[in-house]
Every structure is written in structure tokens, then in C-alpha cells.
Amino acid sequence: MTKTQNTAPHGNNYLLGQEEAESIFLHAYKTGNMHHAWILSGPQGIGKATLAYKIARFMLSADDKNREQYSSLNISDKTTVFQQIANGSSPNLMVLERDFTKTDRKKVIDAVKNGEPLDDDEKAKLKKSAFIVIDDVRKVNEFLSKTSYNDGWRAVIIDSADDMNKNAANALLKILEEPPAHTLLLLISHNIGSLLPTIRSRCAKLPVKTLSDTNVASLLRRYRSDLTENEIEKLVEISGGSIGNAILYDDHDAVGIYEDMCNILCARRNYNLTDLLDLTTQIAADADKFEIFQGLILKFLKDNMVNAQNPEKLYECWQAAERGFSDCFTVNMDKRFMLINLLTKICKVL
């Protein structure tokens, strides 16, 4: 696997397939009708965070006295604003996300003290807390209580708003009700229906669309230059319009997992027991593959429900899958046992 360009949203200046969302925001800014808070909603991995950072960079560098001059949200990656945001040092941008667990937060602090900050790949391996909590949201209040640098705009990106627990959500609501002047809040949401109705009502909505197969393929060629066209085609097929999924799937051989799963399920009641046991053992032993497998099995059920003779039975399997994965995450249900039961249930229904 070869990465040809940075894909981390804070340092990525390339966004494909979200021209409509960009146009909506730019029009609101140029006409002076811009809301102080926006919810960027849509499935994971389609560019919501990249768009949020693009908006933030634009706002922190735009000239409000000459709004009509802008034809896009693009700013050069050579500018001070871009470099500061990419380095996490912008005085006018705050990013709110789940904090690292106590143990891994200490690793980050120690690395900084030793003059060797962790890079993005090292940070990606650290564990994070389950929720954004009220103390995290209070940091937003602290940030907004200070005078902005150069009396310009300030932006807050919440990635993701879905991760807030009840107390954190209520604390954010107070900020949304009385935001300071020249403040922009960008809430990223993978499931807008899970947010408090009072939060949704106080924000403008900016739907971010799933990507076309053509766009996902184009982005894979950009970010995974060593992939063959056949490999790209297979990743596009299972990614569901998400470049984030496609890259994640490439990292964890999801194509191979999906093909093994399909071979078992398409054999129906004549599945090979050894293949079933081997696959479930592999998936249950790897946390990343286990999480990926949830998306793959739901995709299989969705695709097969369309022309199924008994779609209600497959829908019951869908519900069983969602319950099973939820139980594994919340009550520590045995993963392998759950997977075996789920796959054999689907084999009997097909």
C-alpha cells in the first residue's frame, strides 16, 4: 500500500464530489445569510470532515469586506492559515473530538515533553474515550471567551457531534443559543437523527452526499497509487460510496473477507463448516476486522433483500446482525459465537 497524498482532513486540500455542499455554504457567506452553526451530515467516510476543515480554512482567511470576490472555498496550502490548521496550531480554530483514554493521553503528553510529538499514524493507534463529555465542551466555552486573533473569525469543529453524551450535548446547546459574534460552529454527524432536536433546530443543515463510484475510484487512484484497476473495482463495489471505507477496506483486506463471506452464504445450507469456522475465528480475533465485517454483512443483506423471495426473513437477519454487534460492543457477548449464529441463520434463509 502506498499513500500518494495526505488523507487526514486537517491537512488535505483535495475534496471531490461535494461541490453542491461547498456551493451552498459559499452562497450563504457571500449573501450575508450565513448561519452561526451548521450540521454536516451523511455517512462516514464521504468527506464531511475534509469539508469542515475546508470551510474553516476559508472563513479564517476570508475578507468579509469583499465577499463578492470569492468563487470557491479553496485557499492555497502555502498560506499561513492552511499551515497553522494542518499543524494544529491555529489560534482561531478549535477541534472538539473524543479525547484519548487516560493512559494514551499520557503517551501523547510525554511525547510532546520529549520533543518528539506523535505523527498521525501513531495517533491513529491510540485508544479514545467512548464519548465527548461535558468537560470537553467546557473547553469550547473557554476558547470562545477569549479574544480572537486579529479580531477575525473563530471556528469550532465537532467531530463528531454523535459522540457527545447527554450532558455534553446540553452544554453545547447553551453555546448554540448565545454564540459570540464572528463564531462558526461546524458539527459533523454520521447520524443526524441521533442528535437532540433542540440542537438540530439551532443549526443550518448541510447534507453531504455519498460519492459516486467514479469519484471513489478516482480518489483511490490518488491515495492508493499501487492498486490495480481490478482491485479498485472490487473496493468500489463494497465501499458504499465512501472513500473512507474504501481506504479502510484496502488496509484490512476487506475484499478477501467479503469474498470468503459470500462464498459461505451463497452456498446456503451446503456451506463448508471449516470455511465458516476459519472466517469467524479470523474476524473475532481482530477488532478492526470485526468492526469492518459489520458493514460488509449489512451490505450483503441489503443487496440481497432487493430481489429476495422472502425479504422479511432477510430483514429479520438484518435486525439480528445489528443486535448481535451491539451486544458484542456493549455487554461483551462472545464475538465468534455471535458470528457463527448469524452466518448460519442467513444461510438457512437464503
Backbone torsions as a table, in degrees:
resi	resn	phi	psi	omega
1	MET	NA	131.6	179.8
2	THR	-126.4	125.0	175.3
3	LYS	-90.9	124.4	-177.6
4	THR	-97.6	-12.4	178.9
5	GLN	-159.3	152.3	179.5
6	ASN	-61.0	127.8	178.4
7	THR	-103.1	-6.5	179.7
8	ALA	-65.2	127.7	-173.3
9	PRO	-54.6	-35.7	-175.7
10	HIS	-69.6	-18.4	-179.6
11	GLY	-122.3	11.4	-175.9
12	ASN	-102.1	118.7	-177.3
13	ASN	-98.3	11.6	-174.5
14	TYR	-119.7	118.7	178.9
15	LEU	-129.7	126.8	-176.8
16	LEU	-122.8	137.7	172.7
17	GLY	89.8	0.2	-178.3
18	GLN	-118.6	34.2	-178.1
19	GLU	-62.0	-35.8	-178.9
20	GLU	-65.2	-44.9	179.2
21	ALA	-63.8	-40.9	177.6
22	GLU	-61.2	-42.5	-178.4
23	SER	-65.0	-39.4	179.3
24	ILE	-61.0	-46.6	-178.6
25	PHE	-67.4	-45.1	-178.3
26	LEU	-61.3	-40.0	178.6
27	HIS	-62.6	-42.2	178.9
28	ALA	-62.1	-40.1	179.8
29	TYR	-67.3	-47.3	-174.7
30	LYS	-67.8	-29.8	-179.0
31	THR	-90.4	-0.7	179.3
32	GLY	74.5	18.3	-178.8
33	ASN	-109.8	29.3	-174.7
34	MET	-79.6	128.6	177.5
35	HIS	-74.6	154.6	-178.7
36	HIS	-79.3	-15.4	-178.4
37	ALA	-141.4	137.1	-177.9
38	TRP	-131.6	141.5	171.4
39	ILE	-104.4	117.6	175.2
40	LEU	-94.2	108.2	-170.3
41	SER	-118.7	150.0	178.0
42	GLY	153.4	173.1	-179.3
43	PRO	-60.4	162.7	179.4
44	GLN	-68.6	146.8	170.3
45	GLY	81.3	17.2	-176.9
46	ILE	-107.0	0.0	175.9
47	GLY	114.1	12.8	-177.6
48	LYS	-63.3	-45.9	-179.4
49	ALA	-68.0	-40.2	177.4
50	THR	-60.7	-40.4	177.1
51	LEU	-65.9	-42.1	-179.6
52	ALA	-59.7	-44.6	178.9
53	TYR	-67.7	-35.4	178.2
54	LYS	-64.0	-42.4	177.0
55	ILE	-63.6	-45.4	-178.9
56	ALA	-61.3	-44.2	179.0
57	ARG	-61.0	-42.2	179.4
58	PHE	-61.9	-47.9	-176.7
59	MET	-65.0	-36.0	-177.6
60	LEU	-78.5	-6.3	179.1
61	SER	-121.6	-9.1	-175.0
62	ALA	-72.8	152.6	176.5
63	ASP	-100.8	104.6	-176.1
64	ASP	-62.1	-23.0	-177.7
65	LYS	-78.5	-12.8	-179.1
66	ASN	-133.4	53.3	-175.2
67	ARG	-62.5	-31.3	-174.2
68	GLU	-67.8	-14.3	-175.2
69	GLN	-75.3	-16.5	-171.3
70	TYR	-88.5	133.1	177.6
71	SER	-113.5	-5.7	177.9
72	SER	-159.3	172.7	178.1
73	LEU	-91.4	3.1	-175.0
74	ASN	-71.1	137.8	167.5
75	ILE	-132.8	154.0	-175.8
76	SER	-67.2	141.9	176.7
77	ASP	-74.5	0.1	177.1
78	LYS	-92.4	-8.6	-177.0
79	THR	-74.4	158.7	179.2
80	THR	-62.4	-42.2	-179.5
81	VAL	-59.2	-46.7	-179.3
82	PHE	-62.0	-47.2	-177.2
83	GLN	-64.5	-39.5	178.6
84	GLN	-63.1	-44.7	-179.7
85	ILE	-67.2	-40.6	178.9
86	ALA	-62.5	-33.1	-179.1
87	ASN	-91.1	-1.6	-178.9
88	GLY	71.0	27.4	-175.5
89	SER	-120.0	14.3	-179.4
90	SER	-70.7	128.3	179.4
91	PRO	-74.5	-12.9	-176.0
92	ASN	-111.5	10.7	177.9
93	LEU	-128.5	132.4	172.6
94	MET	-123.0	135.3	177.1
95	VAL	-112.9	123.0	-179.6
96	LEU	-107.9	120.1	177.7
97	GLU	-148.3	173.3	177.9
98	ARG	-57.9	132.0	-179.7
99	ASP	-78.5	163.1	174.7
100	PHE	-69.4	155.0	174.1
101	THR	-61.2	163.5	-175.4
102	LYS	-55.7	-43.6	-178.4
103	THR	-65.1	-46.9	-177.0
104	ASP	-76.3	-25.7	174.0
105	ARG	-64.1	-35.7	177.6
106	LYS	-64.5	-36.4	178.1
107	LYS	-62.1	-41.4	179.7
108	VAL	-64.6	-46.6	-178.8
109	ILE	-63.0	-44.1	-179.9
110	ASP	-63.1	-38.1	179.7
111	ALA	-64.1	-41.5	178.3
112	VAL	-65.4	-43.1	179.5
113	LYS	-61.1	-34.6	-179.2
114	ASN	-83.7	1.8	178.1
115	GLY	75.8	19.4	-179.1
116	GLU	-132.4	68.6	-178.9
117	PRO	-56.0	145.7	-179.9
118	LEU	-69.4	143.4	176.3
119	ASP	-83.7	177.5	-175.6
120	ASP	-61.1	-39.4	-179.8
121	ASP	-65.6	-39.5	179.0
122	GLU	-68.7	-39.5	178.2
123	LYS	-65.0	-35.1	-178.4
124	ALA	-62.7	-22.7	-178.4
125	LYS	-87.1	-9.6	-179.1
126	LEU	-79.4	151.4	-179.7
127	LYS	-89.1	144.7	179.1
128	LYS	-116.3	159.4	177.9
129	SER	-65.1	163.1	-176.4
130	ALA	-72.5	-29.5	-173.5
131	PHE	-137.2	159.9	161.7
132	ILE	-82.7	125.3	-173.8
133	VAL	-108.1	173.3	-173.6
134	ILE	-61.1	-34.5	178.6
135	ASP	-63.7	-32.3	177.0
136	ASP	-66.2	-43.1	-178.9
137	VAL	-67.5	-33.0	177.8
138	ARG	-61.0	-27.5	177.5
139	LYS	-66.0	-29.0	176.3
140	VAL	-65.7	-42.7	176.9
141	ASN	-58.5	-43.4	179.2
142	GLU	-62.1	-43.5	-179.3
143	PHE	-62.4	-44.6	-176.5
144	LEU	-77.5	-15.6	178.8
145	SER	-78.0	-13.8	-179.7
146	LYS	-91.2	154.9	177.4
147	THR	-70.4	136.2	-179.1
148	SER	-70.5	153.7	178.9
149	TYR	-68.9	128.8	-179.7
150	ASN	61.5	21.5	179.0
151	ASP	56.3	29.5	-179.1
152	GLY	-96.5	-166.0	178.6
153	TRP	-71.6	153.0	169.5
154	ARG	-122.0	146.3	-179.0
155	ALA	-130.0	144.4	175.2
156	VAL	-125.4	124.2	175.8
157	ILE	-106.6	126.2	177.4
158	ILE	-110.4	112.4	-172.7
159	ASP	-129.1	94.7	2.6
160	SER	-118.4	158.4	178.1
161	ALA	-64.7	-23.8	178.4
162	ASP	-63.0	-22.8	-175.1
163	ASP	-82.8	-5.6	-178.6
164	MET	-73.8	135.5	171.3
165	ASN	-80.1	179.0	-172.3
166	LYS	-59.8	-45.2	-178.3
167	ASN	-65.1	-39.2	178.6
168	ALA	-65.5	-41.8	179.5
169	ALA	-62.5	-41.5	178.7
170	ASN	-66.8	-35.0	178.1
171	ALA	-68.1	-38.7	177.9
172	LEU	-66.0	-35.6	-179.1
173	LEU	-57.2	-38.6	179.5
174	LYS	-65.0	-35.7	177.8
175	ILE	-68.3	-40.9	-179.3
176	LEU	-65.7	-30.1	-178.5
177	GLU	-72.0	-35.2	-177.2
178	GLU	-135.6	67.4	-178.7
179	PRO	-74.0	143.9	174.8
180	PRO	-65.0	160.1	178.7
181	ALA	-63.3	152.3	178.4
182	HIS	53.9	42.5	176.7
183	THR	-122.3	133.6	178.8
184	LEU	-121.6	124.1	177.1
185	LEU	-110.3	128.1	-178.7
186	LEU	-118.6	109.4	-177.8
187	LEU	-100.6	118.8	176.9
188	ILE	-90.7	129.7	-178.5
189	SER	-137.9	127.7	175.2
190	HIS	-87.9	-14.7	-179.2
191	ASN	-148.0	84.3	-172.6
192	ILE	-60.9	-27.4	179.6
193	GLY	-66.7	-17.5	-179.7
194	SER	-82.9	-11.9	-179.1
195	LEU	-79.1	153.7	177.0
196	LEU	-57.3	136.4	177.2
197	PRO	-55.2	-34.1	-179.5
198	THR	-69.4	-29.8	174.9
199	ILE	-72.9	-44.3	179.9
200	ARG	-60.4	-38.0	-175.9
201	SER	-72.2	-18.7	-178.0
202	ARG	-99.1	6.8	-178.3
203	CYS	-126.3	147.2	169.6
204	ALA	-75.5	149.1	-177.2
205	LYS	-101.5	131.8	177.0
206	LEU	-128.8	86.4	180.0
207	PRO	-64.7	134.1	178.4
208	VAL	-112.3	122.9	-170.3
209	LYS	-82.8	152.1	170.3
210	THR	-63.7	152.5	-175.7
211	LEU	-83.3	150.9	174.1
212	SER	-71.4	159.2	177.1
213	ASP	-58.8	-36.9	179.6
214	THR	-62.5	-42.3	179.9
215	ASN	-68.3	-40.9	178.3
216	VAL	-62.0	-43.3	179.1
217	ALA	-62.6	-42.9	179.7
218	SER	-61.8	-42.4	-180.0
219	LEU	-68.4	-35.9	176.7
220	LEU	-64.1	-39.5	177.3
221	ARG	-63.1	-31.4	-179.1
222	ARG	-77.5	-43.9	-173.3
223	TYR	-94.9	-17.5	-180.0
224	ARG	-133.6	73.0	-170.3
225	SER	-68.1	-16.2	-177.9
226	ASP	-87.5	-6.1	-178.1
227	LEU	-72.7	142.5	173.3
228	THR	-80.5	164.0	178.4
229	GLU	-62.4	-33.7	177.9
230	ASN	-66.2	-41.8	178.2
231	GLU	-66.1	-40.1	177.6
232	ILE	-62.0	-43.9	-179.2
233	GLU	-59.9	-41.9	-179.7
234	LYS	-68.7	-38.7	178.5
235	LEU	-67.3	-41.1	177.9
236	VAL	-60.1	-41.2	-176.8
237	GLU	-59.5	-35.7	-175.4
238	ILE	-103.0	-1.8	-171.9
239	SER	-82.9	-16.9	178.5
240	GLY	65.3	35.0	178.3
241	GLY	74.5	21.5	-177.7
242	SER	-123.1	115.8	176.2
243	ILE	-68.7	-30.1	176.2
244	GLY	-61.7	-45.1	175.9
245	ASN	-61.7	-45.0	-176.7
246	ALA	-59.3	-43.4	179.5
247	ILE	-68.4	-43.2	177.6
248	LEU	-61.2	-42.6	-179.7
249	TYR	-65.4	-36.9	176.6
250	ASP	-64.2	-39.2	-179.1
251	ASP	-66.0	-26.2	-172.1
252	HIS	-122.7	23.2	175.7
253	ASP	52.4	44.6	-178.6
254	ALA	-67.5	-28.4	178.7
255	VAL	-62.0	-45.8	178.0
256	GLY	-62.4	-40.8	179.0
257	ILE	-63.8	-44.0	-178.6
258	TYR	-64.0	-41.5	179.7
259	GLU	-65.6	-41.1	177.3
260	ASP	-63.0	-40.8	179.5
261	MET	-64.0	-45.1	-179.4
262	CYS	-63.4	-38.1	179.1
263	ASN	-61.6	-39.6	178.8
264	ILE	-69.3	-49.7	-175.0
265	LEU	-69.1	-37.4	-178.2
266	CYS	-72.7	-15.8	174.0
267	ALA	-77.5	-11.2	179.2
268	ARG	55.8	-129.3	-175.9
269	ARG	-71.4	-9.6	-179.6
270	ASN	-98.9	23.2	-179.4
271	TYR	-62.3	154.4	178.2
272	ASN	-84.9	117.8	-176.1
273	LEU	-61.6	-39.0	179.9
274	THR	-62.6	-43.1	177.8
275	ASP	-61.7	-41.0	179.1
276	LEU	-61.9	-45.9	-178.4
277	LEU	-67.6	-39.3	179.3
278	ASP	-64.2	-44.6	-178.5
279	LEU	-65.6	-46.6	-177.9
280	THR	-66.7	-32.8	176.6
281	THR	-65.7	-43.9	179.8
282	GLN	-62.3	-46.2	-176.5
283	ILE	-68.8	-44.0	-176.9
284	ALA	-65.9	-25.1	-175.8
285	ALA	-85.1	-9.6	-175.7
286	ASP	-125.8	114.0	-175.7
287	ALA	-59.8	-40.5	-179.6
288	ASP	-66.4	-45.6	-179.8
289	LYS	-65.8	-34.5	178.6
290	PHE	-63.3	-43.4	179.2
291	GLU	-67.1	-40.7	178.5
292	ILE	-63.2	-39.2	-176.0
293	PHE	-62.5	-30.7	177.8
294	GLN	-59.0	-46.7	178.6
295	GLY	-64.7	-36.7	-178.1
296	LEU	-69.0	-41.8	-178.7
297	ILE	-69.8	-36.6	177.8
298	LEU	-68.1	-36.1	175.7
299	LYS	-62.8	-44.5	179.8
300	PHE	-59.2	-46.0	-179.0
301	LEU	-64.5	-42.0	179.5
302	LYS	-62.4	-46.3	-178.7
303	ASP	-63.3	-37.4	-175.9
304	ASN	-85.1	-14.4	179.6
305	MET	-71.0	-26.3	-174.1
306	VAL	-60.3	-47.6	-175.8
307	ASN	-111.2	17.0	-176.6
308	ALA	-72.9	146.9	176.1
309	GLN	-74.4	-25.7	180.0
310	ASN	-131.0	68.0	-177.0
311	PRO	-59.9	-29.4	-179.8
312	GLU	-64.8	-32.4	178.5
313	LYS	-71.0	-39.0	177.4
314	LEU	-68.4	-33.5	176.7
315	TYR	-66.0	-35.9	175.5
316	GLU	-63.3	-36.7	176.2
317	CYS	-65.3	-39.9	176.5
318	TRP	-57.4	-48.0	-180.0
319	GLN	-63.6	-39.6	178.2
320	ALA	-63.7	-37.5	178.8
321	ALA	-64.7	-46.7	-179.6
322	GLU	-62.9	-42.1	178.3
323	ARG	-64.5	-43.5	-177.0
324	GLY	-62.9	-47.2	179.4
325	PHE	-65.6	-39.0	178.1
326	SER	-62.4	-43.3	179.6
327	ASP	-63.7	-36.3	178.9
328	CYS	-65.1	-36.4	-178.8
329	PHE	-80.4	-32.7	-171.8
330	THR	-100.5	-36.2	-177.1
331	VAL	-119.9	15.8	174.1
332	ASN	58.7	40.0	175.2
333	MET	-63.7	147.1	-179.9
334	ASP	-62.0	119.0	-173.5
335	LYS	-65.5	-46.5	-175.8
336	ARG	-65.0	-41.6	179.0
337	PHE	-60.2	-44.0	179.6
338	MET	-63.2	-43.9	-178.0
339	LEU	-64.7	-42.3	178.9
340	ILE	-61.3	-47.6	179.5
341	ASN	-60.8	-42.0	-177.2
342	LEU	-66.9	-49.8	-177.5
343	LEU	-64.0	-41.4	178.7
344	THR	-67.0	-33.6	176.9
345	LYS	-63.4	-43.7	-179.6
346	ILE	-67.2	-39.9	178.9
347	CYS	-58.7	-36.5	-178.9
348	LYS	-73.6	-27.9	-176.8
349	VAL	-83.2	-35.2	-175.8
350	LEU	-64.3	NA	NA
